[in-house]
Amino acid sequence: MSSTQFDGDIDSFVSYLKSNRGLSANTLKAYRADLTACLHLFELRGVTDLNEITLDDLRSWMAVESRDHARSSMARKTVAVRGFFAWAYEHGVTNTDPAATLMTPSIPSTLPAVLTESQAEQLLDVAEQAVATNQYKGDGGAAAASGSGKAVGKTADKSADTVNRSEAPARADKRDNARVTAESQRNAAILELLYATGIRVAELVSMDIADIDFSNRTIKVTGKGNKQRVVPFGLPAQRALETWLEQGRPVLARTATDAVKSRAANALFLGARGGRIDQRIARDIVHRAAREAGVPDISPHALRHSAATHILDGGADLREVQEMLGHSSLKTTQRYTHVSIEQLKNRYGQAFPRA
């Protein structure tokens, strides 16, 4: 990221947002990058004082940026720049607010992609079957493990040589099967929890074991702006979580170094090396599961869309779904009613003779 002579002002603005707006770390990082890129462009044009920047300059910046960025990205960039100059004017950094009338690009209203209920069932069923398959893999990893043992010295006793060569691969094979089974149990629990609760992938990976209340079948979720909400989950998700915590998690936790283990001691979901799982791995798990189940390729966010749509189809109140998903605006939740209507129209067209 390029630095500018305005970095101090950007730092002050980001600190202000962190203290007063409660924005997530990812949002603050994006805002900082957007502002740095914007002001760096003006710096290249010879601007040395924020007071020199005009509304026409900002419109020119938008024209340049819009060549390489989608409207959704431009909307975020514009919000960041507008917020920065409003803050600068209010705090006496600038004499005017040139961005006060800067228009945010309109974003086309697109319906979120979702799975049908039968596709969602198929996705979760295949994940559950993978757990059962891996638990009884037998010699599945023997070929890979057999070349990993150390060679035995020529002076060793022949009988000891035979024992060592047969036992080392067997131990390695057993560890490999345990790890594969643990990862399958983790993956099944992740898929069940994402679909059962509609939580975001960032919320999933930040969850701790203590956030689960099995007695009430609820989870405590920390969402955008550090806002917390309690979300219920069903019996299938409970079973998958219990299996993961009782059987799978201890296996992956043993692979961690002491330093990693201490940092991930409370984490609900772990990666292959025993640390807290990250968003990239969680996304890969969902994409891979979709391929294996033979359903349309989806992201964790599409699974969230699917959960919301199916809950609404089941008769849930819109306000209840808004609270469950952690939406600050009911307008965001209403998008899912449009998906339900579209699906109803499709079913109507297929089933009704006079459609």
N, C-alpha and C positions, 0 to 999 in steps of 0.2 A: 504494500500500500504506500503510495507517494505521500510524503509529508509536505505541509504547506506552512506559510508564515501565520496562518490562522488556526493552527492546531490548538493553541491555548484556548481560543474561544470555543472551538469544537469540544474540547475536554470539559469546559465549564458547562456547556449546554447538556452534554451527555450525563454529567454528574447531577445536574438539575433534574433531568428526566428520571434518573435512577432513584433519586430521593423523593420526588414528588409525584411521579406518574406510575411507579411500580412496574415498569416495562420489563419484559424478559431479557436475559442476557443476549439471546439471539437477535432480538429486535434492536437493542442498543448497538450491537455490533454492526448490523445492517445500516442503521442510521448514520453511524460514524463513517462507514465506508462511502455512503451516498454523499454526505457533506464534504468529505475529503476530496472525492472525485470532482464534485461541482466547483468547489473553491480553487482546486488545483487548475481547472480549466481557466478560471478568471485570472489566476496568477500568471498563467502562460500568456494571457492577453494584456498583461501589464498592470493589472489591478493591484494596488498596494494597501488599499483602505476599504473596509466593508461599505463605507458610505458612498463609494464610487459606483456600487452595483445598483442598476436600475431594473425596473420591471421588464423592459425590452431585453436587457442582458439575460435575465432569467428565462424569458421565452426563447431566446437564442440557444441557451443551454439545453432546454427541453427538446428543441428541434434536433440538436446534435445527438443527444442521448437516445431519442426515440428511434433512431436508425438501427440501433443494435439491441434494443430492449423491448420486451413485451409491454402491453398497456398496464398489466398488473404491476410490473416492476416500476414503470414510470409513475404510477399512482403512489406507490410507497416512497419513491425518491422525492416526489413533489411534496408529499406530506412532511417528510423530513426537512426539506429546505424551507417550507413555509413555517414550520414550527421553530426552526432555528432563527429565522429573521424576526418572528414575533417575539421570541425570547430576547433577542439582541436589542430590539427596540424598547421592550418593557424594562430591561436592566441597564439602559443607557449606553449600550455598546455602539448602537447606531442612532442616527438622528431621525430616521424614518424607517418604515417597514415596506420595502419594495415588493415583498411577496404577498402582501395582504390580499390582492385581487388575482393572484396566480391561480388559474383553474386546474383542478385535478382531472387528468384524462378519464373519460368514462370507460368503464370496463364492461364488455359485452356480457349479458346474463346467460351463462351456460349451465345446463343441468349437470349435477355431479354424476359420475359413473358409479353404478351400483351392481352388485350381484343380485340375482333372484334368490328367493328363500331356499329353493331346492339347490342352487349352486353353492350357497353358503353352507348348507347341510353337508353337501358333498366335500367341500373344502375341509370342514372340521372332522368329518368321518375318516377321510384319508389320513389326516394328521394323527388321529387316534389309532388307526390301524398301523401306522409307522412305529408307534410306541410298542405295540404288541409284537410286531415283526422283529424289531431290534432287541427286544428282551430275550428272544429265542433265536438269535443269529447263529449260535454255535461257533463254527470256525470261520465266520465271515471275514475276519481281518488277519487270518493266519499267514496268507501269502505276503502281505506287506510287512508283517512283524518278523518273519523268519530270517530276513537278512540283516536284522538290526543287532543281533547278539555279537559280543566280542569273540574273536578267535581264541581258541584254547591253545596254550603253549605246547610244543612238541614233547616236553618232558612230563606232562601231566599223565596221570594214570588213565588207561584206556577206558575203564568203567566210569570214572569220574567225567571223562570227556563226553561219553555218551549221555550221561545224566544232564550235564550242563547244556549240551546242545538241544536236548529235548525240552528241558524245563524253561529255559530263557524265552524261547519264542512263545511258549504256552502262557507264561506270565504276561508278556507283552500283548499277546492276543486278548487275554482276559481284560487287561486295562483298556485296550482299544475298544472292545465291545461295550465295556461299562461307560466309556466316554460317549460313544455313539448313542447308546440308550439314553444317557442323561441329556444329551442335546435334543433327542427326539421328544423327551418328556418336557423339556423347556419350551421347545417350539410349539407343542400342542397347547401348553398352558398360555403362551403368548397369544396364539390365535384365538383361543377360547375367550381370553380376557378382553382382547381388542373388540371382538364381535359382541360379547355380552354387555360391554359397558360403553362402547363408542368413544373411548378415550383416545387422545392424540398420542403419536409415537413418542414425542418428547416427554409426555406425562408418564408413559409406560416405563421408559428406561430410567426415570428419576425416582421411581417408587421404591420404598423400603418394605421389608417384611412386616414391620409394625403398622404399615398403612392398611393391612388386610384385617378385617374383623370377620372371622369365620362364623361366629355365633349369630351375627345378624346378616351374614352374606353381603357385606358392603366393603368398599374400598374408599380410602381418603385420597383424593386427587388434588395435587397442586398444579393449577393451570396457569394461563397467561396472567401476567401481573401479580404472580404469587397468590392468586385467589384460590381458596380451597373450597371443595365441594365433596359431598358424599354420594357415591353412586352404587346402586345394588348390582349384584350378579347372580346368576342361576346355579343350579346344581351341577350341570356339566362343567362349568368353569371352576366350581369349588373342587370337584374331583380331580381335575387336571392340575390345579394349583397344589392340592395336597400331595399328589403323586410327585410333582416336581420338588416340592420343599422337603418331603420325607426321603425320597430316593435319589432324584437327579442332582439337586443342588449340592449335596455333600460331596458328590463325585467330582464336579467341576471345581468346587472350592479347594479340594486337595491339590489341584494343579497349580494353585497360585503361590507366588513367592510371599514371604512374610509382609513385605511392603504393600504389595497389591492386596493381600488378604485383609490387612488392616483398613485399607481404604474402601474395600467392598464388603466389609463385615455385615453391614445392614442391608445391602442391595437385594432387591427381590430377584432380579434376573442377572445371571452371570454369563460371561463369554467363555470361550473354550479355554482360556488361560486363567480363569478364576476371577477376573476383574468385572466391574459393573459393565453390563452390555451397553453398546452404543447404538445410536439411531441407524447407522448404516447396516449393521448386522441385523437389526430388527426388521428393516425394510427388505433385506435379502431373504429373510426367513419367510415373509409373506409372499414375495414374488415366486420363490422356489416352491412353496406349498401350492400356489395357484397352478403352476406348471404341472406338478405331480398329480394334482386332482383333476386336471383337464378342464378347468374353468377359465374364464377370461382373466388375463393378467391384471392384477390389481395391486395397489399400494396400501399401506396401513391406513392412509387417509380415505381411500375408497372403501375400505372395510368399515371405517367409521360412518361414511355416508350410507353404506348398506344397513348397518345396525339402526341408524336413525330412521331410515325409510321403512324398515320392517316393523319397528316399534310403532310408528305412526299407522302403518297398515293394520296393525293389531288393535288399534283403537285408543292408543295413548293420547293424552292431551298435549297440545303443542307447547304449552308452558312447561309441562313436566319434562318434555324432551329438551327444551331450551336449557333447563336447569341441569339435566343429566349431562348434556354436551358441554356445558360451560360457556354458552354463547352470551355475550353481553347484549346483543340485539336480537329481538324476536324475528326481525327481517331475515337474518341469516338462517334461522331454523326453518322459516317458511319455504326455503328452497326445496326442502325435502317433501313438502306437500305437493309441489309441482311434479317431482319425480313420481310420487304415488299416483297422481292424476294421469301422467303420461303412460304409466304401466297399466292403469285401469282402461285407458283408451285403447291400448294395444290388445288387451285381453278381450275387450268389447268387440273390436274389429275382427278378432279371430273366432269368437264364439257366437256372436249375434247374427242371425241370418239377414237382418235388414240394416246392418251397420253401414 
